[in-house]
Amino acid sequence: MTKKQINAVLREHPRLSRRQILAASAGAMLLPTFSQAKENPMTPKAFVYTEVAISVPFDQAPWAEINEAIRQQPGFLSKTWLSGHANESLGGFYAFDSIENARRFVTGHFPSEARGFGVAHNTRVFDAEATAVASQDMASVYYGGPSVAPGAFVYTELQLSVPFADAPWQARNQALKMLPGLQNKVWLSGLQTQTLGGFDAFESLDHAVDFAVNGFPETAAELGCAFYTRIFDAALTATASQAMNSPYYGGNAG
């Protein structure tokens, strides 16, 4: 698929129903625009996504002990805990002050943490600076967007390599701003891989499931590429995330 074709697909999706379009037009689903957002003085330079191949109810996870160890990691700014919807996996979405410190975390501390559970794991590092403007336009809480406790998170990643500067994020954002239940979005650009993805906060699990199960796969199909989606119950992890300065629950991005 050519760059022109990729741009066309990303501009067109998500495909919204007439009901969704009317709701958005009435202002019920619109997110703040870039001009309304305020700059956060502690801006992340890298994001990290992790997920451990384990199934455990979150209230039984040793999150307080894990939090204490993570706070000691160089460059750590914040963590939002993740509990997998339907499978109870454990994971996190982190902000770091540099790509170097994010690399150290995923190659050093985190593997030892997963090793303690005796299970495999996934980690991803993303260049936060590359996507900062696009994320700010989507009211990201990391760039001054309003902090409203979400009901769910959706992580997405396309098996596609596109320099973020070439991605038509402005048009894509306009479509996403009409997506029912979407509160804010962090755009993700894979370090070294330049994969396109996002970490999206939704007001409810129902809205998150609809997007991850019905909406996003259409975009991937049009692009002709494989993809990865995960849904997380944000309510279950609110207390643990607040303890880690998560900006989704009234904390600061730094």
C-alpha positions as CSV (number, residue, x, y, z in Angstrom):
1,M,0.0,0.0,0.0
2,T,1.3,3.4,-1.0
3,K,1.7,6.4,1.4
4,K,-1.2,8.1,-0.5
5,Q,-3.5,5.1,0.1
6,I,-2.5,5.0,3.8
7,N,-3.4,8.6,4.2
8,A,-6.7,8.2,2.5
9,V,-7.7,5.3,4.8
10,L,-6.7,7.1,8.0
11,R,-8.7,10.2,6.9
12,E,-11.9,8.2,6.3
13,H,-12.1,6.1,9.5
14,P,-13.8,5.6,11.8
15,R,-16.9,5.3,9.8
16,L,-19.7,6.8,12.0
17,S,-23.3,6.0,12.0
18,R,-25.9,8.7,11.3
19,R,-26.8,8.6,15.0
20,Q,-23.1,9.1,16.0
21,I,-22.7,12.0,13.6
22,L,-25.8,13.8,14.9
23,A,-24.6,13.4,18.5
24,A,-21.2,14.8,17.6
25,S,-22.7,17.7,15.7
26,A,-24.7,18.6,18.8
27,G,-21.4,18.8,20.7
28,A,-22.0,15.8,23.0
29,M,-18.9,13.9,21.8
30,L,-16.5,16.6,20.7
31,L,-13.1,16.8,22.4
32,P,-11.3,20.1,23.1
33,T,-9.3,21.5,20.2
34,F,-5.6,22.1,20.1
35,S,-6.0,25.8,20.9
36,Q,-8.0,25.0,24.1
37,A,-5.3,22.7,25.5
38,K,-2.7,24.0,27.9
39,E,1.0,23.1,28.0
40,N,2.1,20.9,30.9
41,P,5.5,21.9,32.3
42,M,6.5,18.3,32.8
43,T,6.2,16.8,29.4
44,P,7.1,13.1,28.8
45,K,9.7,12.3,26.2
46,A,8.8,8.6,26.0
47,F,5.9,6.3,26.7
48,V,6.1,2.7,27.6
49,Y,3.4,0.1,27.3
50,T,3.7,-3.2,29.2
51,E,1.6,-6.3,29.6
52,V,2.3,-9.5,31.6
53,A,0.9,-12.8,30.4
54,I,-0.8,-13.5,33.7
55,S,-4.4,-13.7,34.8
56,V,-5.1,-12.3,38.3
57,P,-8.0,-10.2,39.7
58,F,-6.4,-6.8,40.2
59,D,-7.4,-6.6,43.9
60,Q,-5.1,-9.6,44.4
61,A,-2.1,-8.2,42.5
62,P,0.8,-6.9,44.7
63,W,0.5,-3.5,43.1
64,A,1.7,-1.5,46.2
65,E,4.9,-3.4,46.3
66,I,5.4,-3.1,42.6
67,N,4.7,0.6,42.7
68,E,7.5,1.2,45.3
69,A,10.0,-0.5,43.1
70,I,9.0,1.4,40.0
71,R,9.2,4.8,41.7
72,Q,12.9,4.2,42.1
73,Q,13.5,3.8,38.4
74,P,15.5,6.5,36.6
75,G,13.4,9.0,34.7
76,F,10.1,7.6,35.9
77,L,7.3,10.1,35.7
78,S,4.0,8.3,36.0
79,K,2.2,5.0,35.5
80,T,-1.4,4.1,34.7
81,W,-2.1,0.5,35.8
82,L,-3.9,-1.7,33.3
83,S,-6.2,-4.7,34.1
84,G,-7.2,-6.6,31.0
85,H,-10.9,-6.7,30.2
86,A,-12.1,-10.4,30.1
87,N,-8.7,-11.9,30.8
88,E,-7.4,-10.0,33.9
89,S,-3.9,-9.5,32.5
90,L,-1.6,-7.0,34.3
91,G,0.0,-4.1,32.5
92,G,0.8,-0.5,32.5
93,F,1.2,2.7,30.5
94,Y,4.2,4.8,31.7
95,A,5.7,8.2,31.0
96,F,9.4,8.7,31.2
97,D,11.6,11.8,31.0
98,S,13.8,10.4,28.2
99,I,13.9,7.7,25.6
100,E,17.2,6.5,27.2
101,N,15.5,5.9,30.6
102,A,12.5,4.2,28.9
103,R,14.9,1.8,27.2
104,R,16.6,1.0,30.5
105,F,13.3,0.2,32.1
106,V,12.1,-2.2,29.4
107,T,15.5,-3.9,29.1
108,G,16.4,-4.0,32.8
109,H,13.8,-3.6,35.5
110,F,10.7,-4.8,33.8
111,P,12.0,-8.2,32.6
112,S,13.0,-8.9,36.2
113,E,9.6,-8.0,37.4
114,A,7.9,-10.3,34.9
115,R,10.4,-13.0,35.7
116,G,9.2,-12.9,39.3
117,F,5.8,-14.1,38.1
118,G,7.4,-16.7,35.9
119,V,5.6,-15.6,32.8
120,A,6.3,-14.0,29.4
121,H,5.6,-10.3,28.8
122,N,5.3,-7.6,26.2
123,T,6.9,-4.1,26.2
124,R,6.8,-1.2,23.7
125,V,8.7,2.1,23.8
126,F,7.2,5.1,22.0
127,D,8.7,8.5,21.0
128,A,6.4,10.9,22.9
129,E,7.9,14.0,21.3
130,A,7.1,12.8,17.8
131,T,3.4,12.7,18.6
132,A,3.0,15.5,21.2
133,V,1.1,18.0,19.0
134,A,-1.3,15.3,17.7
135,S,-1.9,14.1,21.2
136,Q,-2.5,17.6,22.5
137,D,-5.1,18.1,19.8
138,M,-6.9,15.1,21.2
139,A,-7.0,16.6,24.7
140,S,-4.4,14.2,26.1
141,V,-4.1,14.5,29.8
142,Y,-0.3,14.5,29.4
143,Y,-0.5,17.9,27.7
144,G,-2.9,19.7,29.8
145,G,-6.2,18.1,28.7
146,P,-9.0,17.8,31.3
147,S,-8.5,15.0,33.8
148,V,-11.8,13.0,34.0
149,A,-11.6,9.5,35.4
150,P,-12.1,7.1,32.5
151,G,-14.2,3.9,32.5
152,A,-11.9,2.1,30.1
153,F,-8.7,2.3,28.1
154,V,-8.0,0.9,24.6
155,Y,-4.5,0.2,23.3
156,T,-4.0,-0.1,19.6
157,E,-1.1,-0.7,17.3
158,L,-1.0,-1.3,13.6
159,Q,1.7,-3.5,12.0
160,L,2.6,-0.7,9.7
161,S,5.7,1.5,9.6
162,V,5.0,5.1,8.8
163,P,7.0,8.1,10.0
164,F,4.6,10.0,12.2
165,A,5.4,13.3,10.4
166,D,3.9,11.7,7.3
167,A,0.7,10.5,9.0
168,P,-2.4,12.5,8.3
169,W,-3.2,12.9,12.0
170,Q,-5.1,16.2,11.7
171,A,-7.8,14.6,9.5
172,R,-7.8,11.4,11.6
173,N,-8.3,13.5,14.8
174,Q,-11.3,15.3,13.3
175,A,-13.0,11.9,12.8
176,L,-11.9,10.5,16.2
177,K,-13.3,13.6,17.9
178,M,-16.8,12.4,16.9
179,L,-16.3,8.9,18.3
180,P,-18.9,8.3,21.0
181,G,-17.4,8.0,24.5
182,L,-13.8,8.9,23.6
183,Q,-12.5,11.3,26.3
184,N,-8.9,11.7,25.1
185,K,-6.1,10.0,23.1
186,V,-2.3,9.6,23.2
187,W,-0.9,9.0,19.8
188,L,1.9,6.5,19.7
189,S,4.8,6.2,17.3
190,G,7.0,3.1,17.9
191,L,10.6,3.7,18.6
192,Q,12.7,2.3,15.8
193,T,9.7,0.6,14.2
194,Q,7.5,3.7,13.5
195,T,4.4,1.7,14.1
196,L,1.2,3.8,14.4
197,G,-1.0,3.3,17.5
198,G,-2.8,5.0,20.4
199,F,-3.7,4.8,24.0
200,D,-7.3,6.0,24.2
201,A,-9.5,6.7,27.3
202,F,-13.2,6.1,27.1
203,E,-16.0,7.0,29.4
204,S,-17.3,3.4,29.5
205,L,-16.4,-0.2,28.8
206,D,-19.2,-0.4,26.3
207,H,-17.8,2.5,24.2
208,A,-14.3,1.0,24.4
209,V,-15.4,-2.5,23.3
210,D,-17.4,-1.1,20.4
211,F,-14.3,0.8,19.1
212,A,-11.8,-2.1,19.7
213,V,-14.1,-4.8,18.4
214,N,-16.0,-3.1,15.6
215,G,-14.4,0.3,14.6
216,F,-10.6,-0.2,14.7
217,P,-10.6,-3.5,12.8
218,E,-12.2,-1.8,9.8
219,T,-9.3,0.7,9.7
220,A,-6.8,-2.1,9.8
221,A,-8.6,-4.1,7.1
222,E,-8.6,-1.1,4.8
223,L,-4.9,-0.7,5.3
224,G,-4.4,-4.5,4.8
225,C,-2.3,-4.9,7.9
226,A,-2.4,-6.9,11.1
227,F,-3.1,-5.1,14.3
228,Y,-3.1,-5.4,18.1
229,T,-5.9,-4.2,20.3
230,R,-6.4,-4.5,24.0
231,I,-9.2,-3.3,26.3
232,F,-8.6,-2.4,30.0
233,D,-11.1,-1.8,32.8
234,A,-9.9,1.6,34.2
235,A,-12.2,1.6,37.2
236,L,-10.4,-1.4,38.7
237,T,-7.0,0.2,38.7
238,A,-7.9,3.8,39.7
239,T,-6.4,3.7,43.3
240,A,-3.2,2.0,42.2
241,S,-2.8,4.5,39.3
242,Q,-3.4,7.5,41.5
243,A,-0.6,6.3,43.8
244,M,1.7,6.4,40.7
245,N,0.8,10.0,39.7
246,S,-1.4,8.9,36.8
247,P,-2.7,12.1,35.1
248,Y,-6.0,10.3,34.2
249,Y,-7.1,10.5,37.9
250,G,-6.2,14.0,38.7
251,G,-2.4,13.6,38.9
252,N,0.2,15.5,37.0
253,A,2.0,14.2,33.9
254,G,5.3,14.7,35.6
